[in-house]
Amino acid sequence: MSEPGPMLIAERRRRILEHVHEHGYASFRELAGALGTSESTVRRDLRSLVGEGLLDATRGGVTRPVFPPAARPVSADAVAAEREAIAAHAATLVEPGTAVLLGPGRTTAALARRLAELPSLTVVTNSTMVVEALMDAPHVEVVAVGGTLRRSIHAFVGPITEQHLAGLRGAQTFLSGDGVTPERGLTTPNVFAAATDQALAAAGREVVVLADHSKIGHDTMCQTVSTERMSVLVTDPKADSVMVDRLVGAQVDVHIADMNR
């Protein structure tokens, strides 16, 4: 049987986008059933949609993109500057000689590079980027937690990771994610990543969330840390002031990073 014509392909991909944006996540099998087509056809459509930045690939399916195309930052340099400012501020919250936990993300990796300068520290992480950032830091003891590698976030997730984390404790857990709202706290679109982040949060006496302004007010499918469990939020000066005020009203200690640091 030949591939359907262009209009049918366009309609199918439109329906895929609508389904994923409504539910946050969809598996290959789920989409094939919803569309009445084969998984191989769905996979071809998803490769195209992921390549265009309309969806993000994850294990066994796809999720809504962290940055939808219309909302993607105009300047990569500006995003990097915000990330570094947040990381620099977060580093000031860490006491030498303590143990901290770092989740996956570019901001937590930037924090790890700052922590490499401390005279003594123990860092527990499931992030390969954090491990790499601390590889040449002789005074930092790194405890890498294994599991199932999720390549899209450069981190280990899943039951094995969660089991290893269950017996650990640290002064602080630093987490990033895909959205922060006063109603639901920190969220992420992937169920596996969310469960592992929850285990990281449970291991820390204090949870510090690192989120640039694009994530403030953005909500995704899976709750990682409730607002009540968030001790500190570090963000940048562009964060929506109304959302910041509501988070402060929910007893979250909001820190605005200095962009000139």
ChimeraX attribute file (.defattr): number of C-alpha atoms within 10 A of each C-alpha:
attribute: neighborCount
match mode: 1-to-1
recipient: residues
	/A:1	3
	/A:2	4
	/A:3	8
	/A:4	8
	/A:5	8
	/A:6	9
	/A:7	9
	/A:8	11
	/A:9	14
	/A:10	12
	/A:11	11
	/A:12	17
	/A:13	18
	/A:14	12
	/A:15	15
	/A:16	23
	/A:17	18
	/A:18	12
	/A:19	18
	/A:20	19
	/A:21	18
	/A:22	12
	/A:23	13
	/A:24	19
	/A:25	24
	/A:26	21
	/A:27	17
	/A:28	18
	/A:29	17
	/A:30	15
	/A:31	21
	/A:32	18
	/A:33	13
	/A:34	11
	/A:35	16
	/A:36	10
	/A:37	13
	/A:38	13
	/A:39	17
	/A:40	12
	/A:41	14
	/A:42	23
	/A:43	16
	/A:44	10
	/A:45	17
	/A:46	22
	/A:47	15
	/A:48	13
	/A:49	19
	/A:50	16
	/A:51	12
	/A:52	11
	/A:53	17
	/A:54	19
	/A:55	25
	/A:56	22
	/A:57	19
	/A:58	18
	/A:59	14
	/A:60	10
	/A:61	19
	/A:62	25
	/A:63	25
	/A:64	25
	/A:65	19
	/A:66	21
	/A:67	16
	/A:68	13
	/A:69	12
	/A:70	8
	/A:71	9
	/A:72	13
	/A:73	13
	/A:74	9
	/A:75	9
	/A:76	10
	/A:77	10
	/A:78	11
	/A:79	15
	/A:80	14
	/A:81	15
	/A:82	23
	/A:83	24
	/A:84	24
	/A:85	25
	/A:86	28
	/A:87	26
	/A:88	22
	/A:89	21
	/A:90	26
	/A:91	19
	/A:92	10
	/A:93	11
	/A:94	16
	/A:95	15
	/A:96	14
	/A:97	13
	/A:98	13
	/A:99	23
	/A:100	23
	/A:101	26
	/A:102	26
	/A:103	28
	/A:104	24
	/A:105	21
	/A:106	19
	/A:107	27
	/A:108	29
	/A:109	24
	/A:110	22
	/A:111	25
	/A:112	24
	/A:113	23
	/A:114	19
	/A:115	27
	/A:116	21
	/A:117	16
	/A:118	16
	/A:119	12
	/A:120	17
	/A:121	21
	/A:122	18
	/A:123	22
	/A:124	24
	/A:125	27
	/A:126	27
	/A:127	26
	/A:128	21
	/A:129	22
	/A:130	28
	/A:131	20
	/A:132	13
	/A:133	19
	/A:134	21
	/A:135	14
	/A:136	11
	/A:137	19
	/A:138	14
	/A:139	16
	/A:140	22
	/A:141	16
	/A:142	19
	/A:143	14
	/A:144	16
	/A:145	19
	/A:146	20
	/A:147	16
	/A:148	13
	/A:149	17
	/A:150	16
	/A:151	12
	/A:152	10
	/A:153	16
	/A:154	16
	/A:155	24
	/A:156	26
	/A:157	25
	/A:158	18
	/A:159	15
	/A:160	14
	/A:161	24
	/A:162	21
	/A:163	15
	/A:164	14
	/A:165	23
	/A:166	12
	/A:167	8
	/A:168	15
	/A:169	18
	/A:170	19
	/A:171	15
	/A:172	24
	/A:173	26
	/A:174	25
	/A:175	25
	/A:176	26
	/A:177	26
	/A:178	24
	/A:179	26
	/A:180	32
	/A:181	20
	/A:182	22
	/A:183	14
	/A:184	17
	/A:185	23
	/A:186	32
	/A:187	24
	/A:188	25
	/A:189	26
	/A:190	23
	/A:191	16
	/A:192	18
	/A:193	22
	/A:194	22
	/A:195	20
	/A:196	24
	/A:197	30
	/A:198	17
	/A:199	20
	/A:200	31
	/A:201	28
	/A:202	20
	/A:203	22
	/A:204	20
	/A:205	15
	/A:206	18
	/A:207	22
	/A:208	25
	/A:209	26
	/A:210	27
	/A:211	26
	/A:212	27
	/A:213	20
	/A:214	21
	/A:215	23
	/A:216	24
	/A:217	18
	/A:218	14
	/A:219	21
	/A:220	24
	/A:221	20
	/A:222	21
	/A:223	23
	/A:224	30
	/A:225	24
	/A:226	16
	/A:227	20
	/A:228	14
	/A:229	18
	/A:230	21
	/A:231	17
	/A:232	21
	/A:233	26
	/A:234	21
	/A:235	28
	/A:236	22
	/A:237	14
	/A:238	12
	/A:239	17
	/A:240	14
	/A:241	12
	/A:242	10
	/A:243	15
	/A:244	23
	/A:245	14
	/A:246	14
	/A:247	24
	/A:248	16
	/A:249	11
	/A:250	15
	/A:251	16
	/A:252	21
	/A:253	15
	/A:254	18
	/A:255	18
	/A:256	17
	/A:257	21
	/A:258	15
	/A:259	15
	/A:260	6
	/A:261	9
